[in-house]
Amino acid sequence: MDKPILPLLGLIGLLAASCGSGEDLVVRISLDQPFSEGLVKEFEKETGLKVRAQYDIEASKTVGHVRAIIEEAKSRPRTDVFWNNEIAQTIRLAELGLLEAYDSPSAQDIPEQFRDPARTWTGFAARARVLIVNSDLVPEGEGPTGTLDLLDPKWSGKAGIALPLTGTTLTHATALYQVMGEDWASEFFGKVQAANAADTLALPNSNGTSMRKVGAGELAWAWTDTDDYHVAESEKGYPVRRVYPDQVAGPGVLEKDGEPLGTLLIPNTIMLMKDAPHPDAAKKFIDWVLRREIEQRLAESASAQIPVRDDVPRPAHVGKIGDFKVMKVDYAALGKTIADRSLELGKTFNQ
């Protein structure tokens, strides 16, 4: 009767370990691990707190974290903080009532346009949706300039955009539905799918893959984010240049009411989860991440995040908000519709 006790105790210990016992907080992070992991370790060293960080995978990006958070909320919340590398899915979580208001003292100088009025999330360190162009294949002055170039026969078989079902490409697609209208966007993405089926347009599985295909010369150009572009340029040494899309009227430029649409800007967001198991430690982490020093560090890193505070120092190649025409979007509306757009686009792209 007594013999099974020790094996049973061992099993209990293993189960406890597998449940993450000993951590001071649990953080989900969709900012690429090479850019965020070092900061998490630095936070642990400075504070003595133990973080269980759950990073994303390239294929599912933010969507995978959001699905997991929603499932957790149905039974037992386990995530304390979500550091999201975009904003639409953040607002979706706020709409579902899964975020707790927290007005971080570190965020007092962040512009209001990047702060939720209810303080359930705070934006910082933004990226822009840009075109990455292979300079060896496309001479200066002969490259793409905007959204409409994606379907131009001139670029048949030479251009690409990540499948718009996850990450910032889904956010981008949802923004086009909002700004250009249902009919235009449905027709546009229908044409994108048809072009892919005809092998005239590539649909890589991620922005990172799009970047690598352009760098390797498999594509002449593609859509990506500024962080992936700077990795291509500074770390990989690819022969590439960056183009902010839809800036000046021209054949490939998408316009709205007679004006170029502009470039979509997407900030990182960070938030405290409702019913977080470790709220005090979670707030310390949020305060630490939202410091000006961290925004500067992200700007100086290979990800080249654009600080939302104008006076935060940054390398010249990162630039400032205002260096390019920004697409006017309602982030709150984006978050409210992104789930429906995801389902609709899934049908369009047979996913």
C-alpha positions as a Python dict, from the first residue, in 0.01 Angstrom:
ca = {
    (1, 'M'): (0, 0, 0),
    (2, 'D'): (286, 241, 76),
    (3, 'K'): (502, 168, -228),
    (4, 'P'): (318, 381, -488),
    (5, 'I'): (355, 700, -280),
    (6, 'L'): (705, 803, -400),
    (7, 'P'): (627, 756, -771),
    (8, 'L'): (304, 946, -719),
    (9, 'L'): (488, 1234, -550),
    (10, 'G'): (735, 1238, -839),
    (11, 'L'): (451, 1258, -1087),
    (12, 'I'): (296, 1546, -895),
    (13, 'G'): (630, 1728, -902),
    (14, 'L'): (659, 1684, -1277),
    (15, 'L'): (308, 1811, -1330),
    (16, 'A'): (379, 2115, -1115),
    (17, 'A'): (693, 2190, -1311),
    (18, 'S'): (510, 2153, -1641),
    (19, 'C'): (253, 2404, -1524),
    (20, 'G'): (523, 2670, -1491),
    (21, 'S'): (557, 2672, -1112),
    (22, 'G'): (806, 2923, -979),
    (23, 'E'): (750, 3201, -1230),
    (24, 'D'): (670, 3551, -1105),
    (25, 'L'): (475, 3638, -1419),
    (26, 'V'): (378, 3495, -1757),
    (27, 'V'): (422, 3714, -2064),
    (28, 'R'): (314, 3643, -2420),
    (29, 'I'): (524, 3827, -2679),
    (30, 'S'): (461, 3855, -3052),
    (31, 'L'): (751, 4091, -3119),
    (32, 'D'): (1008, 3867, -3288),
    (33, 'Q'): (1208, 3673, -3030),
    (34, 'P'): (1552, 3796, -3146),
    (35, 'F'): (1442, 4152, -3063),
    (36, 'S'): (1252, 4087, -2740),
    (37, 'E'): (1420, 3797, -2561),
    (38, 'G'): (1728, 3996, -2458),
    (39, 'L'): (1508, 4266, -2306),
    (40, 'V'): (1313, 4008, -2105),
    (41, 'K'): (1636, 3864, -1966),
    (42, 'E'): (1756, 4214, -1879),
    (43, 'F'): (1430, 4281, -1694),
    (44, 'E'): (1479, 3960, -1496),
    (45, 'K'): (1834, 4059, -1404),
    (46, 'E'): (1736, 4411, -1296),
    (47, 'T'): (1429, 4314, -1096),
    (48, 'G'): (1503, 3962, -977),
    (49, 'L'): (1164, 3851, -1112),
    (50, 'K'): (1135, 3529, -1309),
    (51, 'V'): (947, 3562, -1637),
    (52, 'R'): (797, 3275, -1831),
    (53, 'A'): (796, 3425, -2178),
    (54, 'Q'): (594, 3262, -2454),
    (55, 'Y'): (711, 3377, -2796),
    (56, 'D'): (527, 3334, -3122),
    (57, 'I'): (607, 3126, -3426),
    (58, 'E'): (645, 3288, -3767),
    (59, 'A'): (344, 3116, -3922),
    (60, 'S'): (78, 3207, -3665),
    (61, 'K'): (219, 3533, -3526),
    (62, 'T'): (-19, 3739, -3308),
    (63, 'V'): (-324, 3533, -3405),
    (64, 'G'): (-191, 3228, -3221),
    (65, 'H'): (-143, 3424, -2898),
    (66, 'V'): (-487, 3581, -2923),
    (67, 'R'): (-656, 3246, -2974),
    (68, 'A'): (-474, 3105, -2673),
    (69, 'I'): (-569, 3404, -2454),
    (70, 'I'): (-934, 3372, -2552),
    (71, 'E'): (-930, 3000, -2470),
    (72, 'E'): (-760, 3066, -2135),
    (73, 'A'): (-1032, 3313, -2041),
    (74, 'K'): (-1294, 3040, -2069),
    (75, 'S'): (-1140, 2841, -1785),
    (76, 'R'): (-838, 2974, -1598),
    (77, 'P'): (-641, 3283, -1713),
    (78, 'R'): (-268, 3215, -1703),
    (79, 'T'): (-121, 3508, -1898),
    (80, 'D'): (-31, 3826, -1708),
    (81, 'V'): (91, 4052, -1988),
    (82, 'F'): (59, 4048, -2364),
    (83, 'W'): (325, 4239, -2559),
    (84, 'N'): (175, 4253, -2906),
    (85, 'N'): (367, 4373, -3208),
    (86, 'E'): (54, 4523, -3362),
    (87, 'I'): (-271, 4686, -3249),
    (88, 'A'): (-583, 4549, -3419),
    (89, 'Q'): (-582, 4219, -3230),
    (90, 'T'): (-516, 4413, -2909),
    (91, 'I'): (-836, 4610, -2957),
    (92, 'R'): (-1020, 4289, -3032),
    (93, 'L'): (-913, 4158, -2689),
    (94, 'A'): (-1027, 4485, -2529),
    (95, 'E'): (-1366, 4452, -2701),
    (96, 'L'): (-1397, 4101, -2558),
    (97, 'G'): (-1340, 4239, -2207),
    (98, 'L'): (-1014, 4049, -2157),
    (99, 'L'): (-793, 4347, -2065),
    (100, 'E'): (-754, 4527, -1733),
    (101, 'A'): (-710, 4906, -1722),
    (102, 'Y'): (-364, 5018, -1614),
    (103, 'D'): (-230, 5372, -1656),
    (104, 'S'): (146, 5317, -1641),
    (105, 'P'): (353, 5606, -1506),
    (106, 'S'): (607, 5527, -1779),
    (107, 'A'): (351, 5615, -2046),
    (108, 'Q'): (270, 5970, -1940),
    (109, 'D'): (466, 6126, -2231),
    (110, 'I'): (333, 5887, -2498),
    (111, 'P'): (98, 6075, -2739),
    (112, 'E'): (-271, 6014, -2674),
    (113, 'Q'): (-326, 5870, -3021),
    (114, 'F'): (-123, 5571, -2904),
    (115, 'R'): (-301, 5528, -2570),
    (116, 'D'): (-639, 5372, -2512),
    (117, 'P'): (-870, 5631, -2348),
    (118, 'A'): (-972, 5358, -2102),
    (119, 'R'): (-602, 5271, -2052),
    (120, 'T'): (-646, 4903, -2129),
    (121, 'W'): (-348, 4919, -2369),
    (122, 'T'): (-59, 5147, -2456),
    (123, 'G'): (116, 5180, -2792),
    (124, 'F'): (487, 5235, -2847),
    (125, 'A'): (770, 5154, -3091),
    (126, 'A'): (592, 5141, -3427),
    (127, 'R'): (659, 4977, -3762),
    (128, 'A'): (551, 5083, -4108),
    (129, 'R'): (421, 4861, -4388),
    (130, 'V'): (668, 4911, -4672),
    (131, 'L'): (784, 4768, -5002),
    (132, 'I'): (1120, 4591, -5002),
    (133, 'V'): (1282, 4606, -5346),
    (134, 'N'): (1580, 4410, -5477),
    (135, 'S'): (1819, 4680, -5600),
    (136, 'D'): (2007, 4441, -5829),
    (137, 'L'): (1689, 4347, -6012),
    (138, 'V'): (1504, 4680, -6011),
    (139, 'P'): (1691, 5001, -6101),
    (140, 'E'): (1625, 5316, -5899),
    (141, 'G'): (1324, 5503, -6037),
    (142, 'E'): (1177, 5195, -6208),
    (143, 'G'): (1036, 5020, -5905),
    (144, 'P'): (691, 4992, -5748),
    (145, 'T'): (536, 5289, -5571),
    (146, 'G'): (216, 5161, -5417),
    (147, 'T'): (-61, 4910, -5359),
    (148, 'L'): (-183, 4887, -5717),
    (149, 'D'): (157, 4773, -5845),
    (150, 'L'): (85, 4437, -5685),
    (151, 'L'): (-149, 4349, -5973),
    (152, 'D'): (35, 4532, -6252),
    (153, 'P'): (123, 4289, -6538),
    (154, 'K'): (468, 4450, -6541),
    (155, 'W'): (544, 4262, -6218),
    (156, 'S'): (384, 3931, -6314),
    (157, 'G'): (563, 3656, -6125),
    (158, 'K'): (803, 3905, -5966),
    (159, 'A'): (608, 4047, -5670),
    (160, 'G'): (458, 3916, -5349),
    (161, 'I'): (266, 3983, -5029),
    (162, 'A'): (235, 3754, -4729),
    (163, 'L'): (-88, 3557, -4711),
    (164, 'P'): (-315, 3810, -4536),
    (165, 'L'): (-448, 3581, -4262),
    (166, 'T'): (-212, 3659, -3971),
    (167, 'G'): (12, 3928, -3829),
    (168, 'T'): (51, 4273, -3974),
    (169, 'T'): (-59, 4161, -4320),
    (170, 'L'): (-402, 4077, -4177),
    (171, 'T'): (-405, 4416, -4003),
    (172, 'H'): (-309, 4579, -4334),
    (173, 'A'): (-586, 4397, -4519),
    (174, 'T'): (-841, 4495, -4254),
    (175, 'A'): (-728, 4858, -4284),
    (176, 'L'): (-790, 4847, -4660),
    (177, 'Y'): (-1143, 4720, -4599),
    (178, 'Q'): (-1200, 5009, -4359),
    (179, 'V'): (-1048, 5288, -4568),
    (180, 'M'): (-1138, 5176, -4921),
    (181, 'G'): (-1470, 5009, -4846),
    (182, 'E'): (-1611, 4658, -4857),
    (183, 'D'): (-1667, 4633, -5232),
    (184, 'W'): (-1324, 4761, -5330),
    (185, 'A'): (-1136, 4544, -5081),
    (186, 'S'): (-1331, 4226, -5161),
    (187, 'E'): (-1263, 4274, -5531),
    (188, 'F'): (-896, 4356, -5471),
    (189, 'F'): (-823, 4050, -5259),
    (190, 'G'): (-1021, 3834, -5498),
    (191, 'K'): (-783, 3949, -5771),
    (192, 'V'): (-485, 3880, -5545),
    (193, 'Q'): (-604, 3522, -5496),
    (194, 'A'): (-668, 3478, -5868),
    (195, 'A'): (-321, 3608, -5950),
    (196, 'N'): (-167, 3363, -5706),
    (197, 'A'): (-366, 3076, -5856),
    (198, 'A'): (-233, 3178, -6197),
    (199, 'D'): (126, 3184, -6060),
    (200, 'T'): (164, 3555, -6134),
    (201, 'L'): (177, 3669, -5770),
    (202, 'A'): (354, 3511, -5475),
    (203, 'L'): (182, 3466, -5137),
    (204, 'P'): (461, 3373, -4892),
    (205, 'N'): (355, 3251, -4548),
    (206, 'S'): (503, 3551, -4363),
    (207, 'N'): (667, 3892, -4394),
    (208, 'G'): (999, 3735, -4303),
    (209, 'T'): (971, 3487, -4590),
    (210, 'S'): (873, 3769, -4826),
    (211, 'M'): (1184, 3960, -4721),
    (212, 'R'): (1411, 3660, -4774),
    (213, 'K'): (1268, 3586, -5119),
    (214, 'V'): (1337, 3943, -5228),
    (215, 'G'): (1686, 3936, -5078),
    (216, 'A'): (1766, 3611, -5258),
    (217, 'G'): (1637, 3747, -5588),
    (218, 'E'): (1344, 3506, -5609),
    (219, 'L'): (1114, 3809, -5616),
    (220, 'A'): (1187, 4160, -5742),
    (221, 'W'): (988, 4317, -5457),
    (222, 'A'): (729, 4243, -5189),
    (223, 'W'): (537, 4391, -4899),
    (224, 'T'): (697, 4363, -4555),
    (225, 'D'): (742, 4563, -4234),
    (226, 'T'): (1023, 4803, -4154),
    (227, 'D'): (1174, 4565, -3896),
    (228, 'D'): (1210, 4287, -4153),
    (229, 'Y'): (1347, 4535, -4404),
    (230, 'H'): (1620, 4651, -4168),
    (231, 'V'): (1717, 4291, -4089),
    (232, 'A'): (1754, 4235, -4463),
    (233, 'E'): (1967, 4544, -4508),
    (234, 'S'): (2181, 4554, -4193),
    (235, 'E'): (2213, 4192, -4080),
    (236, 'K'): (2184, 3988, -4396),
    (237, 'G'): (2344, 4239, -4630),
    (238, 'Y'): (2086, 4188, -4904),
    (239, 'P'): (2089, 4433, -5197),
    (240, 'V'): (1760, 4597, -5106),
    (241, 'R'): (1598, 4938, -5069),
    (242, 'R'): (1285, 5051, -4886),
    (243, 'V'): (988, 5226, -5045),
    (244, 'Y'): (714, 5391, -4841),
    (245, 'P'): (405, 5308, -5048),
    (246, 'D'): (123, 5529, -5173),
    (247, 'Q'): (299, 5861, -5110),
    (248, 'V'): (274, 6063, -5433),
    (249, 'A'): (13, 6030, -5708),
    (250, 'G'): (117, 5792, -5984),
    (251, 'P'): (14, 5477, -6175),
    (252, 'G'): (76, 5230, -5891),
    (253, 'V'): (-43, 5451, -5607),
    (254, 'L'): (-375, 5384, -5435),
    (255, 'E'): (-578, 5700, -5374),
    (256, 'K'): (-874, 5789, -5156),
    (257, 'D'): (-1079, 6102, -5234),
    (258, 'G'): (-813, 6218, -5478),
    (259, 'E'): (-525, 6186, -5229),
    (260, 'P'): (-257, 5916, -5201),
    (261, 'L'): (-358, 5669, -4931),
    (262, 'G'): (-30, 5679, -4739),
    (263, 'T'): (165, 5415, -4546),
    (264, 'L'): (10, 5209, -4266),
    (265, 'L'): (179, 5264, -3929),
    (266, 'I'): (146, 4985, -3670),
    (267, 'P'): (263, 5037, -3311),
    (268, 'N'): (356, 4769, -3062),
    (269, 'T'): (104, 4750, -2778),
    (270, 'I'): (134, 4619, -2426),
    (271, 'M'): (-148, 4532, -2189),
    (272, 'L'): (-239, 4385, -1852),
    (273, 'M'): (-468, 4085, -1880),
    (274, 'K'): (-793, 4070, -1686),
    (275, 'D'): (-766, 3842, -1383),
    (276, 'A'): (-388, 3822, -1430),
    (277, 'P'): (-245, 3575, -1175),
    (278, 'H'): (46, 3809, -1091),
    (279, 'P'): (-83, 4167, -1135),
    (280, 'D'): (186, 4346, -932),
    (281, 'A'): (474, 4183, -1119),
    (282, 'A'): (286, 4239, -1445),
    (283, 'K'): (263, 4612, -1381),
    (284, 'K'): (635, 4627, -1309),
    (285, 'F'): (705, 4461, -1643),
    (286, 'I'): (475, 4701, -1830),
    (287, 'D'): (636, 5001, -1659),
    (288, 'W'): (981, 4871, -1753),
    (289, 'V'): (896, 4810, -2119),
    (290, 'L'): (728, 5149, -2166),
    (291, 'R'): (1032, 5345, -2054),
    (292, 'R'): (1187, 5585, -2304),
    (293, 'E'): (1511, 5387, -2283),
    (294, 'I'): (1343, 5074, -2418),
    (295, 'E'): (1185, 5259, -2709),
    (296, 'Q'): (1529, 5399, -2790),
    (297, 'R'): (1683, 5051, -2764),
    (298, 'L'): (1423, 4910, -3002),
    (299, 'A'): (1498, 5192, -3247),
    (300, 'E'): (1871, 5119, -3227),
    (301, 'S'): (1825, 4744, -3267),
    (302, 'A'): (1812, 4560, -3598),
    (303, 'S'): (1432, 4581, -3582),
    (304, 'A'): (1454, 4962, -3617),
    (305, 'Q'): (1124, 5032, -3442),
    (306, 'I'): (1000, 5389, -3489),
    (307, 'P'): (956, 5568, -3151),
    (308, 'V'): (613, 5724, -3106),
    (309, 'R'): (770, 5993, -2887),
    (310, 'D'): (921, 6250, -3124),
    (311, 'D'): (1211, 6336, -2894),
    (312, 'V'): (1335, 5983, -2827),
    (313, 'P'): (1683, 5948, -2987),
    (314, 'R'): (1704, 5711, -3281),
    (315, 'P'): (1944, 5636, -3569),
    (316, 'A'): (1897, 5845, -3883),
    (317, 'H'): (1778, 5545, -4087),
    (318, 'V'): (1484, 5488, -3851),
    (319, 'G'): (1330, 5830, -3913),
    (320, 'K'): (1032, 5990, -3746),
    (321, 'I'): (657, 5980, -3778),
    (322, 'G'): (598, 6263, -4023),
    (323, 'D'): (883, 6167, -4255),
    (324, 'F'): (619, 5993, -4469),
    (325, 'K'): (246, 6029, -4529),
    (326, 'V'): (63, 5802, -4285),
    (327, 'M'): (-257, 5618, -4377),
    (328, 'K'): (-550, 5750, -4173),
    (329, 'V'): (-717, 5460, -3997),
    (330, 'D'): (-944, 5414, -3698),
    (331, 'Y'): (-752, 5161, -3487),
    (332, 'A'): (-1053, 5095, -3265),
    (333, 'A'): (-1270, 5009, -3565),
    (334, 'L'): (-989, 4791, -3699),
    (335, 'G'): (-991, 4584, -3384),
    (336, 'K'): (-1368, 4544, -3388),
    (337, 'T'): (-1372, 4402, -3742),
    (338, 'I'): (-1048, 4205, -3769),
    (339, 'A'): (-1198, 3873, -3659),
    (340, 'D'): (-1471, 3892, -3924),
    (341, 'R'): (-1218, 3998, -4187),
    (342, 'S'): (-1000, 3704, -4095),
    (343, 'L'): (-1287, 3464, -4160),
    (344, 'E'): (-1380, 3637, -4485),
    (345, 'L'): (-1020, 3639, -4611),
    (346, 'G'): (-982, 3276, -4510),
    (347, 'K'): (-1266, 3191, -4749),
    (348, 'T'): (-1118, 3410, -5023),
    (349, 'F'): (-783, 3235, -4997),
    (350, 'N'): (-932, 2887, -4949),
    (351, 'Q'): (-792, 2847, -4597),
}
